[in-house]
Amino acid sequence: MRTRTCLLLAVATALLGLGLRRVVPVAPVDDTYRAVVQAYDPAKRP
């Protein structure tokens, strides 16, 4: 693949990702998810 094509694909992918991030709502983290993450925290393991 040519360098110009790779750069265009990279820029298009970045713009698509930013566009989706702005359009699609992100759900806030709930307490259940936080409990699971804390349970797997390696700093708290014996």
PDB file of N, CA, C and O in Angstrom, chain B, residues numbered from 101:
ATOM      1  N   MET B 101       0.843  -1.170   0.000  1.00  0.00           N
ATOM      2  CA  MET B 101       0.000   0.000   0.000  1.00  0.00           C
ATOM      3  C   MET B 101       0.896   1.242   0.000  1.00  0.00           C
ATOM      4  O   MET B 101       1.948   1.258   0.639  1.00  0.00           O
ATOM      5  N   ARG B 102       0.485   2.239  -0.693  1.00  0.00           N
ATOM      6  CA  ARG B 102       1.277   3.462  -0.772  1.00  0.00           C
ATOM      7  C   ARG B 102       1.156   4.269   0.511  1.00  0.00           C
ATOM      8  O   ARG B 102       0.187   4.135   1.259  1.00  0.00           O
ATOM      9  N   THR B 103       2.138   5.094   0.748  1.00  0.00           N
ATOM     10  CA  THR B 103       2.179   5.896   1.978  1.00  0.00           C
ATOM     11  C   THR B 103       0.988   6.838   2.051  1.00  0.00           C
ATOM     12  O   THR B 103       0.382   7.002   3.110  1.00  0.00           O
ATOM     13  N   ARG B 104       0.657   7.450   0.933  1.00  0.00           N
ATOM     14  CA  ARG B 104      -0.471   8.389   0.916  1.00  0.00           C
ATOM     15  C   ARG B 104      -1.779   7.676   1.257  1.00  0.00           C
ATOM     16  O   ARG B 104      -2.615   8.217   1.981  1.00  0.00           O
ATOM     17  N   THR B 105      -1.951   6.473   0.739  1.00  0.00           N
ATOM     18  CA  THR B 105      -3.164   5.698   1.025  1.00  0.00           C
ATOM     19  C   THR B 105      -3.240   5.333   2.501  1.00  0.00           C
ATOM     20  O   THR B 105      -4.308   5.412   3.107  1.00  0.00           O
ATOM     21  N   CYS B 106      -2.123   4.939   3.075  1.00  0.00           N
ATOM     22  CA  CYS B 106      -2.088   4.597   4.500  1.00  0.00           C
ATOM     23  C   CYS B 106      -2.424   5.805   5.357  1.00  0.00           C
ATOM     24  O   CYS B 106      -3.188   5.697   6.316  1.00  0.00           O
ATOM     25  N   LEU B 107      -1.857   6.950   5.015  1.00  0.00           N
ATOM     26  CA  LEU B 107      -2.147   8.163   5.783  1.00  0.00           C
ATOM     27  C   LEU B 107      -3.612   8.567   5.669  1.00  0.00           C
ATOM     28  O   LEU B 107      -4.221   8.979   6.656  1.00  0.00           O
ATOM     29  N   LEU B 108      -4.173   8.452   4.484  1.00  0.00           N
ATOM     30  CA  LEU B 108      -5.592   8.782   4.309  1.00  0.00           C
ATOM     31  C   LEU B 108      -6.483   7.835   5.115  1.00  0.00           C
ATOM     32  O   LEU B 108      -7.455   8.269   5.733  1.00  0.00           O
ATOM     33  N   LEU B 109      -6.151   6.547   5.106  1.00  0.00           N
ATOM     34  CA  LEU B 109      -6.929   5.593   5.897  1.00  0.00           C
ATOM     35  C   LEU B 109      -6.801   5.875   7.388  1.00  0.00           C
ATOM     36  O   LEU B 109      -7.779   5.753   8.125  1.00  0.00           O
ATOM     37  N   ALA B 110      -5.614   6.250   7.839  1.00  0.00           N
ATOM     38  CA  ALA B 110      -5.409   6.564   9.253  1.00  0.00           C
ATOM     39  C   ALA B 110      -6.211   7.790   9.668  1.00  0.00           C
ATOM     40  O   ALA B 110      -6.841   7.798  10.726  1.00  0.00           O
ATOM     41  N   VAL B 111      -6.188   8.822   8.837  1.00  0.00           N
ATOM     42  CA  VAL B 111      -6.934  10.048   9.149  1.00  0.00           C
ATOM     43  C   VAL B 111      -8.436   9.773   9.115  1.00  0.00           C
ATOM     44  O   VAL B 111      -9.174  10.253   9.976  1.00  0.00           O
ATOM     45  N   ALA B 112      -8.887   9.010   8.134  1.00  0.00           N
ATOM     46  CA  ALA B 112     -10.309   8.683   8.041  1.00  0.00           C
ATOM     47  C   ALA B 112     -10.760   7.870   9.248  1.00  0.00           C
ATOM     48  O   ALA B 112     -11.847   8.101   9.778  1.00  0.00           O
ATOM     49  N   THR B 113      -9.939   6.925   9.684  1.00  0.00           N
ATOM     50  CA  THR B 113     -10.276   6.117  10.861  1.00  0.00           C
ATOM     51  C   THR B 113     -10.329   6.975  12.117  1.00  0.00           C
ATOM     52  O   THR B 113     -11.225   6.813  12.945  1.00  0.00           O
ATOM     53  N   ALA B 114      -9.376   7.883  12.259  1.00  0.00           N
ATOM     54  CA  ALA B 114      -9.362   8.770  13.426  1.00  0.00           C
ATOM     55  C   ALA B 114     -10.585   9.672  13.443  1.00  0.00           C
ATOM     56  O   ALA B 114     -11.203   9.860  14.492  1.00  0.00           O
ATOM     57  N   LEU B 115     -10.939  10.229  12.297  1.00  0.00           N
ATOM     58  CA  LEU B 115     -12.113  11.102  12.232  1.00  0.00           C
ATOM     59  C   LEU B 115     -13.401  10.324  12.500  1.00  0.00           C
ATOM     60  O   LEU B 115     -14.306  10.827  13.165  1.00  0.00           O
ATOM     61  N   LEU B 116     -13.481   9.116  11.990  1.00  0.00           N
ATOM     62  CA  LEU B 116     -14.652   8.286  12.250  1.00  0.00           C
ATOM     63  C   LEU B 116     -14.766   7.965  13.738  1.00  0.00           C
ATOM     64  O   LEU B 116     -15.856   8.019  14.307  1.00  0.00           O
ATOM     65  N   GLY B 117     -13.646   7.634  14.363  1.00  0.00           N
ATOM     66  CA  GLY B 117     -13.662   7.341  15.793  1.00  0.00           C
ATOM     67  C   GLY B 117     -14.070   8.545  16.619  1.00  0.00           C
ATOM     68  O   GLY B 117     -14.861   8.419  17.553  1.00  0.00           O
ATOM     69  N   LEU B 118     -13.540   9.707  16.284  1.00  0.00           N
ATOM     70  CA  LEU B 118     -13.920  10.923  17.009  1.00  0.00           C
ATOM     71  C   LEU B 118     -15.389  11.256  16.784  1.00  0.00           C
ATOM     72  O   LEU B 118     -16.087  11.684  17.704  1.00  0.00           O
ATOM     73  N   GLY B 119     -15.850  11.058  15.561  1.00  0.00           N
ATOM     74  CA  GLY B 119     -17.264  11.321  15.270  1.00  0.00           C
ATOM     75  C   GLY B 119     -18.179  10.395  16.040  1.00  0.00           C
ATOM     76  O   GLY B 119     -19.189  10.833  16.590  1.00  0.00           O
ATOM     77  N   LEU B 120     -17.835   9.120  16.086  1.00  0.00           N
ATOM     78  CA  LEU B 120     -18.650   8.175  16.850  1.00  0.00           C
ATOM     79  C   LEU B 120     -18.623   8.495  18.339  1.00  0.00           C
ATOM     80  O   LEU B 120     -19.631   8.349  19.030  1.00  0.00           O
ATOM     81  N   ARG B 121     -17.483   8.926  18.825  1.00  0.00           N
ATOM     82  CA  ARG B 121     -17.354   9.265  20.251  1.00  0.00           C
ATOM     83  C   ARG B 121     -18.245  10.440  20.606  1.00  0.00           C
ATOM     84  O   ARG B 121     -18.785  10.504  21.711  1.00  0.00           O
ATOM     85  N   ARG B 122     -18.401  11.371  19.673  1.00  0.00           N
ATOM     86  CA  ARG B 122     -19.238  12.544  19.929  1.00  0.00           C
ATOM     87  C   ARG B 122     -20.728  12.223  19.784  1.00  0.00           C
ATOM     88  O   ARG B 122     -21.557  12.832  20.461  1.00  0.00           O
ATOM     89  N   VAL B 123     -21.078  11.273  18.909  1.00  0.00           N
ATOM     90  CA  VAL B 123     -22.474  10.994  18.596  1.00  0.00           C
ATOM     91  C   VAL B 123     -23.078   9.951  19.533  1.00  0.00           C
ATOM     92  O   VAL B 123     -24.205  10.118  20.000  1.00  0.00           O
ATOM     93  N   VAL B 124     -22.342   8.881  19.809  1.00  0.00           N
ATOM     94  CA  VAL B 124     -22.875   7.772  20.597  1.00  0.00           C
ATOM     95  C   VAL B 124     -22.727   8.101  22.093  1.00  0.00           C
ATOM     96  O   VAL B 124     -21.624   8.375  22.565  1.00  0.00           O
ATOM     97  N   PRO B 125     -23.830   8.073  22.822  1.00  0.00           N
ATOM     98  CA  PRO B 125     -23.727   8.371  24.256  1.00  0.00           C
ATOM     99  C   PRO B 125     -23.011   7.242  25.012  1.00  0.00           C
ATOM    100  O   PRO B 125     -23.139   6.067  24.669  1.00  0.00           O
ATOM    101  N   VAL B 126     -22.270   7.622  26.030  1.00  0.00           N
ATOM    102  CA  VAL B 126     -21.544   6.661  26.845  1.00  0.00           C
ATOM    103  C   VAL B 126     -22.237   6.576  28.201  1.00  0.00           C
ATOM    104  O   VAL B 126     -22.445   7.593  28.862  1.00  0.00           O
ATOM    105  N   ALA B 127     -22.591   5.368  28.609  1.00  0.00           N
ATOM    106  CA  ALA B 127     -23.265   5.171  29.889  1.00  0.00           C
ATOM    107  C   ALA B 127     -22.277   5.350  31.038  1.00  0.00           C
ATOM    108  O   ALA B 127     -21.142   4.882  30.952  1.00  0.00           O
ATOM    109  N   PRO B 128     -22.686   6.005  32.088  1.00  0.00           N
ATOM    110  CA  PRO B 128     -21.784   6.139  33.239  1.00  0.00           C
ATOM    111  C   PRO B 128     -21.570   4.788  33.927  1.00  0.00           C
ATOM    112  O   PRO B 128     -22.400   3.884  33.830  1.00  0.00           O
ATOM    113  N   VAL B 129     -20.459   4.678  34.608  1.00  0.00           N
ATOM    114  CA  VAL B 129     -20.122   3.440  35.308  1.00  0.00           C
ATOM    115  C   VAL B 129     -21.012   3.312  36.543  1.00  0.00           C
ATOM    116  O   VAL B 129     -21.190   4.269  37.295  1.00  0.00           O
ATOM    117  N   ASP B 130     -21.571   2.108  36.741  1.00  0.00           N
ATOM    118  CA  ASP B 130     -22.435   1.902  37.903  1.00  0.00           C
ATOM    119  C   ASP B 130     -21.648   1.232  39.041  1.00  0.00           C
ATOM    120  O   ASP B 130     -20.490   0.852  38.868  1.00  0.00           O
ATOM    121  N   ASP B 131     -22.294   1.098  40.196  1.00  0.00           N
ATOM    122  CA  ASP B 131     -21.629   0.558  41.386  1.00  0.00           C
ATOM    123  C   ASP B 131     -21.248  -0.914  41.237  1.00  0.00           C
ATOM    124  O   ASP B 131     -20.235  -1.347  41.786  1.00  0.00           O
ATOM    125  N   THR B 132     -22.042  -1.681  40.507  1.00  0.00           N
ATOM    126  CA  THR B 132     -21.738  -3.103  40.304  1.00  0.00           C
ATOM    127  C   THR B 132     -20.433  -3.266  39.524  1.00  0.00           C
ATOM    128  O   THR B 132     -19.599  -4.104  39.867  1.00  0.00           O
ATOM    129  N   TYR B 133     -20.265  -2.475  38.491  1.00  0.00           N
ATOM    130  CA  TYR B 133     -19.036  -2.541  37.696  1.00  0.00           C
ATOM    131  C   TYR B 133     -17.829  -2.156  38.546  1.00  0.00           C
ATOM    132  O   TYR B 133     -16.786  -2.805  38.471  1.00  0.00           O
ATOM    133  N   ARG B 134     -17.961  -1.126  39.339  1.00  0.00           N
ATOM    134  CA  ARG B 134     -16.857  -0.700  40.206  1.00  0.00           C
ATOM    135  C   ARG B 134     -16.490  -1.792  41.209  1.00  0.00           C
ATOM    136  O   ARG B 134     -15.311  -1.978  41.512  1.00  0.00           O
ATOM    137  N   ALA B 135     -17.479  -2.511  41.726  1.00  0.00           N
ATOM    138  CA  ALA B 135     -17.207  -3.597  42.670  1.00  0.00           C
ATOM    139  C   ALA B 135     -16.416  -4.717  41.994  1.00  0.00           C
ATOM    140  O   ALA B 135     -15.503  -5.283  42.595  1.00  0.00           O
ATOM    141  N   VAL B 136     -16.761  -5.035  40.756  1.00  0.00           N
ATOM    142  CA  VAL B 136     -16.044  -6.084  40.028  1.00  0.00           C
ATOM    143  C   VAL B 136     -14.607  -5.649  39.759  1.00  0.00           C
ATOM    144  O   VAL B 136     -13.681  -6.444  39.917  1.00  0.00           O
ATOM    145  N   VAL B 137     -14.415  -4.404  39.358  1.00  0.00           N
ATOM    146  CA  VAL B 137     -13.067  -3.911  39.089  1.00  0.00           C
ATOM    147  C   VAL B 137     -12.228  -3.918  40.367  1.00  0.00           C
ATOM    148  O   VAL B 137     -11.049  -4.272  40.333  1.00  0.00           O
ATOM    149  N   GLN B 138     -12.818  -3.535  41.469  1.00  0.00           N
ATOM    150  CA  GLN B 138     -12.092  -3.546  42.736  1.00  0.00           C
ATOM    151  C   GLN B 138     -11.754  -4.969  43.173  1.00  0.00           C
ATOM    152  O   GLN B 138     -10.708  -5.196  43.779  1.00  0.00           O
ATOM    153  N   ALA B 139     -12.624  -5.922  42.872  1.00  0.00           N
ATOM    154  CA  ALA B 139     -12.367  -7.313  43.251  1.00  0.00           C
ATOM    155  C   ALA B 139     -11.160  -7.874  42.508  1.00  0.00           C
ATOM    156  O   ALA B 139     -10.459  -8.740  43.031  1.00  0.00           O
ATOM    157  N   TYR B 140     -10.910  -7.388  41.295  1.00  0.00           N
ATOM    158  CA  TYR B 140      -9.785  -7.878  40.502  1.00  0.00           C
ATOM    159  C   TYR B 140      -8.554  -6.977  40.591  1.00  0.00           C
ATOM    160  O   TYR B 140      -7.614  -7.142  39.814  1.00  0.00           O
ATOM    161  N   ASP B 141      -8.548  -6.042  41.515  1.00  0.00           N
ATOM    162  CA  ASP B 141      -7.408  -5.138  41.669  1.00  0.00           C
ATOM    163  C   ASP B 141      -6.226  -5.916  42.235  1.00  0.00           C
ATOM    164  O   ASP B 141      -6.314  -6.433  43.348  1.00  0.00           O
ATOM    165  N   PRO B 142      -5.115  -6.011  41.491  1.00  0.00           N
ATOM    166  CA  PRO B 142      -3.975  -6.808  41.970  1.00  0.00           C
ATOM    167  C   PRO B 142      -3.307  -6.204  43.209  1.00  0.00           C
ATOM    168  O   PRO B 142      -2.629  -6.922  43.945  1.00  0.00           O
ATOM    169  N   ALA B 143      -3.481  -4.918  43.452  1.00  0.00           N
ATOM    170  CA  ALA B 143      -2.865  -4.295  44.628  1.00  0.00           C
ATOM    171  C   ALA B 143      -3.536  -4.759  45.919  1.00  0.00           C
ATOM    172  O   ALA B 143      -2.929  -4.696  46.988  1.00  0.00           O
ATOM    173  N   LYS B 144      -4.773  -5.220  45.828  1.00  0.00           N
ATOM    174  CA  LYS B 144      -5.511  -5.630  47.020  1.00  0.00           C
ATOM    175  C   LYS B 144      -5.447  -7.135  47.260  1.00  0.00           C
ATOM    176  O   LYS B 144      -6.039  -7.639  48.215  1.00  0.00           O
ATOM    177  N   ARG B 145      -4.737  -7.846  46.403  1.00  0.00           N
ATOM    178  CA  ARG B 145      -4.638  -9.298  46.581  1.00  0.00           C
ATOM    179  C   ARG B 145      -3.569  -9.631  47.604  1.00  0.00           C
ATOM    180  O   ARG B 145      -2.577  -8.913  47.730  1.00  0.00           O
ATOM    181  N   PRO B 146      -3.770 -10.721  48.334  1.00  0.00           N
ATOM    182  CA  PRO B 146      -2.758 -11.111  49.341  1.00  0.00           C
ATOM    183  C   PRO B 146      -1.477 -11.623  48.719  1.00  0.00           C
ATOM    184  O   PRO B 146      -0.544 -11.984  49.437  1.00  0.00           O
TER     185      PRO B 146
END
